[in-house]
Amino acid sequence: MVSAPFTAAPPARTLHHMTPLSESPFTLGVASGDPLPDSVVLWTRLAPAPYEPGNGLPADGSIAVQWELSEDDTFRRVVQSGTAAAPASDGYTVHLDLSGLEPDRVYWYRFRAGRWISPVGRTRTAPRADADVATARFGLLSCQQFDEGYYTALGHLAREDLDAVFFVGDYIYENAINAQGGARRLTDPLPSFYDHWTLNLEDYRQRYALYKSDPELQAAHAAHPWYVTWDDHEVANNYAGDISQDNDPVDQFRARRAAAYRAYWENMPLRRPQRPTGPDMRLYRRFSYGRLAQLDVLDTRQYRSDQAYGDGWHTPGPETRDPARTMTGGAQERWLLDGFRASTATWNVVAQQVAFSQHKETPDDDARVSMDTWDGYTASRDRVLAGVEQAGVRNLVILTGDDHVHFAYDVKADFDDPGSATLGVELLGTSVSSGFDGEERPADWETTLAANPHLKYYDGRRGYVVVTIDPQRVRGDFRTVTKVTTPGAPVATAASFVSEAGAPGLHEA
């Protein structure tokens, strides 16, 4: 295959007397995201020295980056092109919000800076809001801790036939990483800069540079547009709103959150409305996929109440049931419930972070549950479920991550009554690498299934989920890889479950 030459002939100029780029700045790949029927966001970051703070570029200034969007992967049918700025103030990132595109159309894109041309990315716009969509296929990803394994699952996901990917949290982790990259046992050691916890903007920027240098993560971004949201590790483990796990002074933690949110926006294919203001960033947002699906992407970290009973696992009590406690904050909760009422789609898909369904540790009446999940915020969960029923939503699908295992749940009107109505289904996808290799049946496998009759599937290996939606059913294919502590493991479908439209409840395909 021979590519057409770049149509924007003049080389990208440099500003502020910068020296010409002597090495390729496209070491972190390209990405696209948040597709609309007429628009998609294209992203890249310039980093000729990806493992160095500053990435080998000056502390101020800007680099002009040319771009092309084509109807073919050889760039002989370029439909749009232009030049965008990659400013130092944004970590030399480009966020290109293209408009005027055709709905439900595949496009290819690339960038150029100086004499260097980026890898080619493939993206796709969403169908028109009134389109009758025959089928849609999405990937579900979460939890990719660099030092606990290779991104083998991402390499396989890059080769899947998907319309888009949902990444629902823990894109990076904040922990120190040794020279060997932990479980990766790298023979080419990492710089000592990574061997400390992330606290400031440079720390977070460099953590994204390390993660995005992985070729399989780059391949997954280049293959599909992504809808992204965060969980806790993009900032710090189990934080809740302005409260850190270690109860740091609020002003100190908000400064850390501001740095983390800034680096997150810089490194994700997000639009300008998502750009943070200090420690605040509006990440929850809504998309449509024709008449087939309404897609609601939540943020269950920024606005939540502090975890009940000091976090951890506890027997539910008055604190977990307190109506004043919230997982989403009042404004986001109203936005979600208003969206349910206004929806005319066949399926309502909610992409969010932590387990929504009840998950008891044992079958005992006083069994413990996790205070960090919706089990620690039962009044908040009850309000969402009441909103589902009041809106007449019959086809609810919740997409979740966080637990580093595959779970498939029926979402019950009353989780303490197995005979209560099933209001929807939850597909909880395992991690990409967090938790090392995992095992098919962890030690608590039998106990967990016995304790939670609405739990239909449990697998402790690494991987992802392929979610297929059509007007008749939703299907979850739970993919697993055999190992992540060594590269190159094969992928297989461990199990498949479906739920029929109008008759929610999972059964094996």
C-alpha positions as CSV (number, residue, x, y, z in Angstrom):
1,M,0.0,0.0,0.0
2,V,1.4,3.4,-1.0
3,S,0.2,6.5,0.8
4,A,-0.4,9.7,-1.0
5,P,2.0,12.5,0.0
6,F,0.9,14.8,2.8
7,T,-1.4,17.4,1.1
8,A,-0.3,20.3,3.3
9,A,3.0,20.8,1.6
10,P,4.8,23.4,3.8
11,P,6.5,21.8,6.8
12,A,5.1,22.7,10.2
13,R,6.8,25.8,11.5
14,T,8.2,26.1,14.9
15,L,7.6,29.0,17.2
16,H,9.6,30.8,19.9
17,H,12.9,30.0,18.1
18,M,12.7,26.3,18.7
19,T,15.2,24.1,17.0
20,P,13.8,21.8,14.3
21,L,12.6,18.4,15.4
22,S,15.6,16.1,14.9
23,E,13.6,13.0,16.0
24,S,10.0,11.9,15.5
25,P,7.7,13.6,18.1
26,F,5.0,11.0,17.5
27,T,6.2,8.5,20.1
28,L,2.9,8.3,22.0
29,G,0.7,7.6,19.0
30,V,-2.7,9.0,18.0
31,A,-6.2,8.7,19.2
32,S,-9.8,9.7,18.5
33,G,-12.9,9.9,20.7
34,D,-16.4,11.0,21.6
35,P,-17.8,10.5,18.1
36,L,-20.9,12.4,17.1
37,P,-22.9,12.0,13.9
38,D,-21.0,14.9,12.3
39,S,-17.9,15.2,14.5
40,V,-15.1,13.4,16.2
41,V,-12.1,14.4,18.3
42,L,-8.6,13.7,17.0
43,W,-5.7,13.7,19.4
44,T,-1.9,13.4,19.5
45,R,1.0,14.5,21.8
46,L,4.4,15.6,20.7
47,A,7.2,13.9,22.7
48,P,10.5,13.3,20.9
49,A,12.0,12.2,24.3
50,P,9.0,10.5,25.9
51,Y,10.7,9.3,29.1
52,E,12.2,12.7,30.0
53,P,10.3,15.4,31.9
54,G,9.4,17.9,29.3
55,N,9.7,15.3,26.6
56,G,12.7,17.0,25.0
57,L,10.7,20.2,24.2
58,P,10.9,23.8,25.6
59,A,8.9,24.8,28.6
60,D,7.0,27.4,26.5
61,G,6.1,28.0,23.0
62,S,4.0,26.1,20.5
63,I,4.5,23.8,17.5
64,A,2.2,23.9,14.5
65,V,0.9,20.4,13.6
66,Q,-0.6,19.6,10.2
67,W,-3.4,17.1,10.0
68,E,-5.4,15.2,7.4
69,L,-8.7,13.3,7.4
70,S,-9.3,10.9,4.6
71,E,-12.0,8.5,3.3
72,D,-9.3,5.9,2.7
73,D,-6.2,4.7,4.5
74,T,-3.9,5.7,1.6
75,F,-4.9,9.4,1.9
76,R,-5.8,9.7,-1.7
77,R,-9.3,10.9,-0.8
78,V,-8.5,13.6,1.8
79,V,-11.8,15.3,2.9
80,Q,-10.3,17.8,5.4
81,S,-6.9,19.1,6.3
82,G,-5.4,22.0,8.2
83,T,-3.0,23.1,10.9
84,A,-3.5,23.0,14.7
85,A,-1.3,24.3,17.5
86,A,0.3,22.0,20.0
87,P,1.1,24.5,22.9
88,A,3.6,23.8,25.7
89,S,0.8,24.9,28.1
90,D,-1.2,21.9,27.1
91,G,1.7,19.5,27.3
92,Y,2.2,19.8,23.5
93,T,-1.1,18.0,22.8
94,V,-3.5,18.5,20.0
95,H,-7.3,18.2,20.5
96,L,-8.9,18.6,17.1
97,D,-12.7,18.8,17.2
98,L,-13.6,18.2,13.6
99,S,-17.1,19.0,12.3
100,G,-19.0,18.7,9.0
101,L,-18.4,14.9,8.8
102,E,-20.8,12.3,7.4
103,P,-22.6,10.1,9.9
104,D,-21.8,6.5,10.5
105,R,-18.6,6.8,8.4
106,V,-15.1,5.4,8.8
107,Y,-12.3,7.9,8.4
108,W,-8.5,7.7,8.6
109,Y,-6.3,10.5,10.0
110,R,-2.7,11.4,10.5
111,F,-0.5,14.3,11.7
112,R,2.7,16.0,10.6
113,A,5.2,18.1,12.6
114,G,8.3,19.2,10.8
115,R,9.4,16.4,8.5
116,W,7.8,13.7,10.7
117,I,4.5,12.0,10.0
118,S,2.5,10.2,12.7
119,P,1.1,6.7,12.6
120,V,-2.3,6.5,10.9
121,G,-5.4,6.3,13.0
122,R,-8.8,5.0,12.1
123,T,-12.0,6.5,13.5
124,R,-15.7,6.4,13.0
125,T,-18.6,8.9,13.4
126,A,-21.8,7.9,15.2
127,P,-25.1,7.3,13.3
128,R,-27.7,10.1,13.0
129,A,-29.9,10.4,16.1
130,D,-32.9,9.2,14.0
131,A,-31.1,6.4,12.2
132,D,-32.3,2.8,12.5
133,V,-29.1,1.0,13.5
134,A,-29.0,-2.7,12.8
135,T,-26.2,-3.4,15.3
136,A,-23.4,-1.8,17.3
137,R,-20.3,-3.3,18.8
138,F,-18.4,-1.8,21.6
139,G,-15.3,-2.7,23.6
140,L,-15.3,-2.4,27.4
141,L,-11.9,-1.8,29.1
142,S,-10.6,-0.7,32.5
143,C,-7.6,-0.9,34.8
144,Q,-4.3,-1.0,33.0
145,Q,-1.6,-0.9,35.6
146,F,1.7,-0.7,33.7
147,D,3.9,-2.5,36.2
148,E,1.5,-5.4,36.8
149,G,1.5,-6.8,33.2
150,Y,1.7,-6.3,29.5
151,Y,-1.2,-4.8,27.5
152,T,-1.8,-8.0,25.6
153,A,-5.6,-7.5,25.8
154,L,-5.3,-4.2,24.1
155,G,-3.4,-5.7,21.2
156,H,-6.2,-8.2,20.7
157,L,-8.9,-5.5,21.1
158,A,-7.2,-3.4,18.4
159,R,-8.0,-6.2,15.9
160,E,-11.7,-6.5,16.9
161,D,-14.4,-5.2,14.6
162,L,-15.8,-2.5,16.9
163,D,-17.6,0.8,16.5
164,A,-16.1,2.3,19.6
165,V,-14.5,1.5,23.0
166,F,-15.6,2.4,26.5
167,F,-12.8,2.9,28.9
168,V,-14.3,3.2,32.4
169,G,-11.4,4.0,34.7
170,D,-7.9,3.6,35.9
171,Y,-6.1,4.5,32.7
172,I,-3.0,5.2,34.8
173,Y,-1.9,4.3,38.4
174,E,-0.2,6.7,40.7
175,N,2.2,4.3,42.3
176,A,6.0,4.3,42.0
177,I,7.4,2.1,39.2
178,N,10.9,0.6,39.5
179,A,13.5,0.5,36.7
180,Q,12.3,-3.0,35.6
181,G,8.7,-1.9,35.1
182,G,7.6,-4.3,37.8
183,A,6.1,-7.5,36.4
184,R,7.3,-6.5,32.9
185,R,10.9,-7.2,34.0
186,L,12.2,-4.8,31.4
187,T,15.8,-5.3,30.2
188,D,16.0,-1.7,29.1
189,P,15.5,0.0,32.4
190,L,13.1,2.9,33.0
191,P,14.5,6.3,34.2
192,S,14.5,6.8,37.9
193,F,11.9,9.6,37.5
194,Y,9.1,7.0,37.5
195,D,10.1,5.6,40.9
196,H,8.0,7.9,42.9
197,W,4.3,8.5,43.4
198,T,2.5,11.1,41.2
199,L,1.8,14.4,42.9
200,N,2.2,17.3,40.5
201,L,1.5,18.1,36.9
202,E,4.9,16.9,35.6
203,D,4.5,13.7,37.5
204,Y,1.1,13.0,35.9
205,R,2.1,14.1,32.4
206,Q,5.0,11.7,32.5
207,R,2.9,8.9,33.8
208,Y,0.7,9.2,30.8
209,A,3.8,9.4,28.6
210,L,5.0,6.1,30.0
211,Y,1.7,4.3,29.6
212,K,1.1,5.7,26.1
213,S,4.5,4.6,24.9
214,D,3.2,1.0,25.0
215,P,2.7,-0.2,21.4
216,E,-0.4,-2.2,22.2
217,L,-2.2,0.7,23.8
218,Q,-1.3,2.8,20.8
219,A,-2.7,0.2,18.5
220,A,-6.0,0.1,20.4
221,H,-6.3,3.9,20.3
222,A,-5.4,4.0,16.6
223,A,-8.0,1.3,15.7
224,H,-11.1,2.7,17.4
225,P,-12.6,5.9,18.8
226,W,-12.9,5.8,22.6
227,Y,-15.4,7.1,25.1
228,V,-13.4,7.6,28.3
229,T,-14.1,8.3,31.9
230,W,-11.9,8.0,35.0
231,D,-12.0,6.3,38.3
232,D,-9.7,6.8,41.3
233,H,-6.2,6.0,40.2
234,E,-6.1,8.8,37.6
235,V,-5.7,10.9,40.8
236,A,-5.2,8.7,43.9
237,N,-6.6,5.4,45.3
238,N,-10.2,5.6,46.6
239,Y,-10.5,9.3,46.8
240,A,-14.0,10.7,47.3
241,G,-14.6,14.3,46.0
242,D,-12.2,16.5,47.9
243,I,-11.2,13.8,50.4
244,S,-8.2,11.7,49.9
245,Q,-7.7,8.2,51.2
246,D,-5.2,9.5,53.7
247,N,-7.2,12.5,54.6
248,D,-4.7,15.0,53.3
249,P,-5.4,18.7,53.9
250,V,-8.2,19.6,51.5
251,D,-6.3,22.4,49.8
252,Q,-3.3,20.2,49.3
253,F,-5.4,17.4,47.8
254,R,-7.3,19.8,45.6
255,A,-4.0,21.0,44.1
256,R,-3.1,17.4,43.4
257,R,-6.5,16.7,41.9
258,A,-6.1,19.8,39.7
259,A,-2.8,18.5,38.4
260,A,-4.2,15.1,37.7
261,Y,-7.4,16.4,36.0
262,R,-5.3,18.7,33.8
263,A,-3.0,15.9,32.7
264,Y,-6.0,13.6,32.1
265,W,-7.7,16.2,29.8
266,E,-4.4,16.8,28.0
267,N,-3.9,13.1,27.2
268,M,-7.4,12.0,26.3
269,P,-9.4,12.6,23.1
270,L,-11.8,15.0,24.8
271,R,-13.5,18.3,23.7
272,R,-12.9,21.8,25.0
273,P,-16.0,21.7,27.3
274,Q,-14.2,18.9,29.2
275,R,-11.2,21.1,29.8
276,P,-10.8,21.4,33.6
277,T,-10.8,24.6,35.6
278,G,-8.5,23.9,38.5
279,P,-9.7,20.8,40.4
280,D,-13.1,20.8,38.6
281,M,-13.9,19.0,35.3
282,R,-17.2,18.2,33.8
283,L,-16.7,14.6,32.5
284,Y,-20.2,13.2,32.6
285,R,-21.8,13.5,29.2
286,R,-24.4,11.9,26.8
287,F,-24.3,10.5,23.3
288,S,-26.7,8.7,21.1
289,Y,-26.2,5.8,18.7
290,G,-29.2,6.3,16.4
291,R,-32.5,5.0,17.7
292,L,-30.6,2.0,19.1
293,A,-28.9,3.3,22.2
294,Q,-28.5,6.3,24.4
295,L,-25.0,6.3,26.0
296,D,-24.6,8.0,29.3
297,V,-21.0,8.3,30.6
298,L,-20.8,8.9,34.4
299,D,-18.3,10.3,36.9
300,T,-18.6,8.6,40.2
301,R,-15.5,10.1,41.8
302,Q,-15.6,13.9,41.7
303,Y,-18.9,14.5,43.4
304,R,-19.3,11.5,45.8
305,S,-19.6,11.6,49.5
306,D,-16.8,10.1,51.6
307,Q,-16.9,6.3,51.9
308,A,-19.0,5.1,54.8
309,Y,-17.5,3.6,58.0
310,G,-14.0,4.7,56.9
311,D,-14.0,2.7,53.6
312,G,-13.1,-1.0,53.2
313,W,-15.6,-3.8,53.6
314,H,-18.3,-3.5,56.2
315,T,-21.8,-4.8,57.0
316,P,-24.3,-2.2,55.7
317,G,-25.8,0.1,58.3
318,P,-27.4,3.5,58.8
319,E,-24.5,5.3,57.3
320,T,-24.6,3.3,54.0
321,R,-28.4,3.9,53.8
322,D,-28.2,7.7,54.6
323,P,-30.2,9.5,51.9
324,A,-27.9,12.5,52.2
325,R,-25.0,10.4,50.9
326,T,-24.4,10.5,47.1
327,M,-22.4,8.6,44.6
328,T,-22.9,11.1,41.7
329,G,-23.7,14.5,43.3
330,G,-27.1,16.0,42.9
331,A,-26.6,17.7,39.6
332,Q,-25.3,14.6,37.8
333,E,-28.1,12.5,39.4
334,R,-30.8,14.8,38.1
335,W,-29.1,14.9,34.7
336,L,-29.1,11.1,34.5
337,L,-32.7,10.7,35.6
338,D,-33.8,13.5,33.2
339,G,-32.0,11.6,30.5
340,F,-33.9,8.4,31.2
341,R,-37.2,10.2,31.0
342,A,-36.3,11.9,27.7
343,S,-34.8,8.8,26.1
344,T,-36.5,7.3,23.1
345,A,-33.7,4.8,22.4
346,T,-34.3,1.0,22.5
347,W,-31.4,0.6,25.0
348,N,-30.1,2.9,27.7
349,V,-26.4,2.2,28.3
350,V,-24.7,3.7,31.3
351,A,-20.9,3.5,31.3
352,Q,-19.5,4.0,34.8
353,Q,-16.8,3.0,37.2
354,V,-17.5,0.8,40.2
355,A,-19.9,-2.2,40.8
356,F,-23.5,-1.0,40.7
357,S,-25.1,-4.3,41.7
358,Q,-25.1,-5.6,45.3
359,H,-22.0,-7.8,45.9
360,K,-22.0,-9.6,49.2
361,E,-18.8,-11.2,50.5
362,T,-20.6,-14.2,52.0
363,P,-24.2,-15.6,52.1
364,D,-24.6,-14.5,55.7
365,D,-27.3,-12.0,56.7
366,D,-24.5,-9.7,58.1
367,A,-22.3,-10.1,55.1
368,R,-19.8,-7.3,54.3
369,V,-19.9,-5.2,51.2
370,S,-17.5,-2.7,49.7
371,M,-17.9,0.8,50.9
372,D,-16.3,2.1,47.7
373,T,-19.0,0.7,45.4
374,W,-22.7,1.6,45.1
375,D,-23.2,-0.8,48.0
376,G,-21.8,1.9,50.2
377,Y,-24.3,4.4,48.7
378,T,-27.6,2.4,48.7
379,A,-29.9,5.4,48.8
380,S,-28.1,6.9,45.8
381,R,-28.5,3.5,44.0
382,D,-32.2,3.3,45.0
383,R,-32.9,6.7,43.5
384,V,-31.3,5.7,40.2
385,L,-33.4,2.5,40.1
386,A,-36.5,4.4,41.0
387,G,-35.7,6.7,38.1
388,V,-35.4,3.8,35.8
389,E,-38.8,2.4,36.8
390,Q,-40.5,5.8,36.7
391,A,-39.1,6.6,33.2
392,G,-40.3,3.2,31.9
393,V,-36.7,2.2,30.9
394,R,-37.0,-1.5,30.0
395,N,-33.6,-2.1,28.5
396,L,-30.9,-0.8,31.0
397,V,-27.3,-1.9,30.4
398,I,-24.6,-0.8,32.9
399,L,-21.0,-1.1,31.8
400,T,-18.5,-1.2,34.7
401,G,-14.9,-1.9,35.5
402,D,-12.7,-1.6,38.7
403,D,-12.9,-5.1,40.2
404,H,-10.2,-6.7,38.0
405,V,-12.5,-9.7,37.3
406,H,-15.3,-10.5,34.9
407,F,-18.8,-10.3,36.5
408,A,-22.2,-10.5,34.9
409,Y,-25.2,-9.4,37.0
410,D,-28.9,-9.0,36.8
411,V,-29.8,-5.6,38.2
412,K,-32.6,-6.2,40.7
413,A,-35.3,-3.8,41.9
414,D,-34.5,-5.2,45.4
415,F,-31.2,-7.0,45.7
416,D,-32.2,-8.5,49.0
417,D,-35.1,-10.2,47.3
418,P,-34.0,-12.6,44.5
419,G,-37.6,-12.8,43.3
420,S,-37.9,-9.0,42.7
421,A,-38.1,-7.6,39.2
422,T,-35.0,-7.5,37.1
423,L,-34.6,-3.9,35.8
424,G,-31.5,-4.4,33.7
425,V,-28.1,-6.0,33.4
426,E,-24.6,-5.1,34.4
427,L,-21.6,-6.2,32.5
428,L,-18.5,-5.7,34.6
429,G,-15.3,-6.2,32.7
430,T,-12.0,-7.4,34.1
431,S,-8.8,-5.4,34.0
432,V,-6.3,-5.1,31.1
433,S,-3.4,-5.9,33.4
434,S,-4.1,-4.9,37.0
435,G,-3.9,-7.8,39.3
436,F,-1.2,-9.7,37.3
437,D,-2.3,-12.9,35.5
438,G,-5.3,-13.7,37.7
439,E,-7.0,-17.1,37.6
440,E,-10.2,-18.5,36.1
441,R,-11.7,-19.4,39.5
442,P,-10.3,-17.4,42.4
443,A,-10.4,-18.8,45.9
444,D,-13.8,-17.1,46.7
445,W,-15.5,-18.2,43.4
446,E,-18.0,-20.6,45.0
447,T,-18.7,-18.4,48.0
448,T,-19.3,-15.3,45.9
449,L,-21.7,-17.0,43.5
450,A,-23.6,-18.5,46.4
451,A,-23.8,-15.1,48.2
452,N,-25.1,-13.3,45.1
453,P,-27.9,-15.2,43.2
454,H,-28.1,-12.3,40.7
455,L,-24.5,-12.8,39.8
456,K,-24.5,-15.0,36.7
457,Y,-20.7,-15.2,35.9
458,Y,-17.4,-14.8,37.6
459,D,-13.9,-15.1,36.0
460,G,-10.7,-13.8,37.5
461,R,-8.5,-13.5,34.4
462,R,-7.4,-10.4,32.5
463,G,-9.1,-9.3,29.3
464,Y,-12.0,-7.2,28.1
465,V,-15.7,-7.4,27.0
466,V,-17.2,-7.1,23.6
467,V,-20.7,-5.7,23.9
468,T,-23.0,-6.2,20.9
469,I,-26.3,-4.4,20.8
470,D,-29.1,-4.8,18.3
471,P,-32.9,-4.1,18.5
472,Q,-33.6,-7.5,19.9
473,R,-30.8,-8.2,22.4
474,V,-27.6,-7.2,24.1
475,R,-24.7,-9.7,24.1
476,G,-21.6,-9.6,26.2
477,D,-18.6,-11.7,25.1
478,F,-16.1,-12.0,27.9
479,R,-12.7,-12.2,26.4
480,T,-9.7,-13.5,28.5
481,V,-6.0,-13.9,28.0
482,T,-3.9,-16.6,29.6
483,K,-1.1,-14.4,31.0
484,V,-0.1,-10.7,31.1
485,T,3.2,-11.1,33.0
486,T,4.8,-12.4,29.8
487,P,3.8,-10.9,26.4
488,G,2.0,-12.5,23.5
489,A,-0.7,-14.6,25.1
490,P,-3.6,-15.7,23.0
491,V,-7.2,-14.4,23.6
492,A,-10.3,-16.5,23.9
493,T,-14.0,-16.0,24.6
494,A,-14.5,-17.5,28.0
495,A,-18.3,-17.0,28.1
496,S,-21.1,-15.2,26.4
497,F,-24.3,-13.9,27.9
498,V,-27.4,-12.2,26.3
499,S,-30.4,-10.2,27.6
500,E,-33.5,-9.9,25.4
501,A,-35.1,-6.5,24.7
502,G,-38.1,-6.0,26.9
503,A,-37.2,-9.0,29.1
504,P,-34.1,-8.1,31.1
505,G,-32.1,-10.9,32.6
506,L,-28.9,-12.6,31.5
507,H,-28.7,-16.1,30.2
508,E,-25.9,-17.9,28.4
509,A,-25.7,-17.4,24.7
